[in-house]
Amino acid sequence: MIIVMAPWATSVHIDDVVVHIRAMGFESRLVSGENRNLIAVEGGEHQLLEKSFEAWPGVERVIPVLQPFKLASREYKSNDTVVLVGADRPGLSPITIGGPELHIIAGPCAVENEKITLEIAQRVKAAGCRLLRGGAFKPRTSPYSFQGLGEGGLRVLEKVRAETGLFIVTEVLETSDIEIVSETADVLQVGTRNMSNFRLLQRLGTVKKPVLLKRGMNATIKEFLMAAEYILSNGNPNVILCERGIRTFETYTRFTVDINAIPAVKHLSHLPIIVDPSHGTGVWRLVEPVALAGIAAGADGLLIEVHSDPQHALSDGSQALKPERLPSLLKKVQAIGAVLGRTFSGT
């Protein structure tokens, strides 16, 4: 439920409503807007509670939120959320994800060593990207696959950022890793396997850094947004969603990228959403067309795997683009974005 306060409502009116909500056993969250303040009531809909506020001083109207993902819903916030990345990095100009500018996060699936990571980062930056992806901790289906360099990989990413000025996007696997990964990462990534790790999501809600939440491979759109709700409800509004493909009966591709999810999420939620065509297809030849389809459908950006020597990559080389293919893709992203009123300044 959302209580819309009148433009003339005072802080006393707002405090009275909040105190009454708490007395009735509900939690609330105040959202300050340019013209009105909204109070979101968390913990479920309640008809008597709705009616009890209709005549309160300073209350303009009460809006029931039908979606279970209240804080992520359009009913809670009609304007698009714009997530600021890199505001705490001295000497670097922060960027926004979810606004008019498109952003491409590009780089290797896993951090293998400093030389290769720096080489890829330099090529990614030259193409016009501002964010580098690279996994220091890698959850793999097989226990015998490369699991990442761990803390050593984080040190590599720090050196690469110092050298290139690219913002770092890297995955956090466990609650115990949040603090150390946060020191390096500008965006904390939650992988598909951890979308339903609710304890991890709750803890990430206490961190103020942006969180890139990937859709679970078996998750519905509702379940995807409910996962985001765990982060939002614990105090972190900086959530970026990522459609990375879901598991279907199709075997030609690694997963099936759900292009439908992009406009659906845009309709249901105010959160930004990007597309990962690399994991979504698993085939490098399909990355570009699916990436462009995602942008055309309204995505706020892309997550692209890039590797200078994909045939010898330690993780997912078959879906990585070679760096020389990136500029062409980004020019097409710019062209499609222009049709939609979006910009990409990198090309």
URPEZI-V307715 format. One record per pair of residues at least 4 apart in sequence whose C-alpha atoms are under 8 Angstrom apart, sorted by the first residue. I is the first residue (numbers start at 1). J is the second residue. Records with the same first field share a line. If there is no record, write none. Layout:
# URPEZI-V307715
I = J  J
This chain:
# URPEZI-V307715
1 = 40  41  42  44  45  50  62  63  64  65  70
2 = 38  39  40  41  62  63  64  65  75  76
3 = 38  39  40  41  59  60  61  62  63
4 = 36  37  38  39  59  60  61  62  63
5 = 9  14  36  37  38  39  58  59  60  61
6 = 36  37  58  59  60
7 = 35  36  37
8 = 58
9 = 13  14  57  58  59
10 = 14  58
11 = 15
12 = 16
13 = 17  57  58
14 = 18  58
15 = 19
16 = 20
17 = 21  53  56
18 = 22  28  39
19 = 23
20 = 24
21 = 25  26  27  28  41
22 = 26  27  28
26 = 41  42  43
27 = 41  42  43
28 = 39  40  41  42
29 = 39  40  41  42
30 = 37  38  39  40
31 = 37  38  39  40
32 = 36  37  38
33 = 37  38
40 = 71  76
42 = 70
44 = 68
45 = 64  65
46 = 50
47 = 51
48 = 52
49 = 53
50 = 54  62  64
52 = 56
53 = 59  62
54 = 59  60  61  62
55 = 59
65 = 70  75  76
67 = 73
68 = 226
69 = 73  222  225  226  229
70 = 75  76  229
71 = 76  77  229  232  233
72 = 76  77  225  228  229  232  269  270  271
73 = 77  268  269  270
74 = 78  79  267  268  269  270
77 = 270
78 = 270
79 = 270
80 = 98  99  270  271  272
81 = 98  99  270  271  272
82 = 96  97  98  99  271  272
83 = 96  97  98  210  238  239  240  272
84 = 94  95  96  97  210  238
85 = 94  95  96  97  167  186  187  209  210
86 = 92  93  94  95  167  186
87 = 93  94
89 = 94
92 = 165
96 = 101
97 = 101  102  103  240  272  300  301
98 = 102  271  272  273  300
99 = 300
100 = 341  342  343
101 = 300  342  343  344  345
102 = 300  301  337  342  343  344
103 = 129  130  131  300  301  302  344
104 = 129  130  131  301  302  303  304
105 = 129  130  131  132  133  169  301  302  303  304
106 = 124  129  131  132  133  303  304  305  306
107 = 117  120  121  124  132  133  134  304  305  306  307
108 = 117  120  133  134  135  305  306  307  320
109 = 133  134  135  305  306  315  316
110 = 134  135  136  137  138  148  314  315
111 = 117  134  135  136  148  149  153  156  157
112 = 116  117  148  149  153  314
113 = 117  153  156
114 = 118  156  160
115 = 119
116 = 120  308
117 = 121  156  157  160
118 = 122  160
119 = 123  308
120 = 124  306  307  308  323
121 = 125  132  160  164  166
122 = 126  164
123 = 127  323
124 = 128  129  132  306  323  326
125 = 129  130  164  166
127 = 326  327  330  346  347
128 = 327  345  346  347
129 = 166  346
130 = 165  166  167
131 = 166  167  168  169
132 = 166  167  168  169
133 = 168  169  170  303  305
134 = 157  168  169  170
135 = 148  153  170  171
136 = 148  149  150  151  152  153  154  170  171
137 = 147  148  149  150  153  171  172  173
138 = 146  147  148  171
139 = 147  173
140 = 145  146  147
141 = 145
143 = 147
145 = 315
146 = 314  315
148 = 153
149 = 153
150 = 154
151 = 155
152 = 156
153 = 157
154 = 158  181  184
155 = 159  184
156 = 160
157 = 161  168  184
158 = 162  184
159 = 163
160 = 164  165  166
161 = 165  166  167  168
167 = 185  186  187
168 = 184  185  186  187
169 = 185  186  187  188  189
170 = 181  185  187  188  189
171 = 181  188  189  190  191
172 = 177  178  181  188  189  190
173 = 177  190  191  194
174 = 178  200
175 = 199  200  203
177 = 181
178 = 182  204
179 = 183
180 = 184
181 = 185  188
182 = 186  188  209
186 = 209  210
187 = 209  210  211  212
188 = 209  210  211  212
189 = 211  212  213  214
190 = 194  195  211  212  213  214
191 = 195  213  214  215  216
192 = 213  214  215  216  217  244
193 = 197  216  217
194 = 200  216
195 = 201  213  214  215  216  224  227
196 = 216  227
197 = 201
198 = 202  227  230
199 = 203
200 = 204
201 = 205  227  228  230  231
202 = 206  230  231  234
203 = 207  231  234
204 = 211  231  234  236
205 = 230  231  232  233  234  235  236  237
206 = 231  234  235  236
207 = 236
208 = 236  237  238
209 = 236  238
210 = 236  238  239  240
211 = 238  239  240
212 = 239  240  241  242
213 = 228  239  240  241  242
214 = 241  242  243  244
215 = 219  224  241  242  243  244  245  246
216 = 224  246
217 = 244  245  246  247  255
218 = 246  247
219 = 223  224  246
220 = 224
221 = 225  261  265
222 = 226
223 = 227
224 = 228
225 = 229
226 = 230
227 = 231
228 = 232  239  241
229 = 233
230 = 234
231 = 235  236  237  239
232 = 236  237  238  239
239 = 271  272
240 = 271  272  273  274
241 = 271  272  273  274
242 = 273  274  275  276
243 = 257  258  261  262  273  274  275  276
244 = 257  258  275  276  277  278  279  280
245 = 255  256  257  258  276  277  279  280  281
246 = 255  256  257  258  280
247 = 255  256
248 = 255  256
250 = 255  256
251 = 255
253 = 280  281  282  283
254 = 279  280  281  282  283
255 = 279  280  281  282
256 = 280  281
257 = 277  280  281  290
258 = 262
259 = 263  293  294  297
260 = 264  297
261 = 265
262 = 266  273  294  297  298  299
263 = 267  297  298
264 = 268
265 = 269  271  273
266 = 270  271  272  273  298
272 = 299  300
273 = 299  300  301
274 = 294  299  300  301  302  303
275 = 291  294  299  301  302  303
276 = 280  291  302  303  304
277 = 281  282  286  287  288  290  291  302  303  304
278 = 282  283  284  287  303  304  305  319  320
279 = 319
281 = 286  287  319
282 = 316  318  319
283 = 287  318  319  320
284 = 288  318  319  320  321
285 = 319
286 = 290
287 = 291  319  321
288 = 292  329
289 = 293
290 = 294
291 = 295  302
292 = 296  332  333  336
293 = 297
294 = 298  299
295 = 299  300  301  302  333  336  337
296 = 336  337  340
304 = 320  321
305 = 319  320  321
306 = 320  321  322  323
307 = 313  317  320  321  322  323
308 = 322  323
309 = 313  322
310 = 317  318  320  321  322
311 = 317  318
312 = 317
313 = 317
316 = 320
321 = 325  326
322 = 326
323 = 327
325 = 329
326 = 330
327 = 331  347
328 = 332
329 = 333
330 = 334  346  347
331 = 335  347
332 = 336
333 = 337  344
334 = 338  342  343  344  347
335 = 339
336 = 340
337 = 341  342  343  344
338 = 342  343
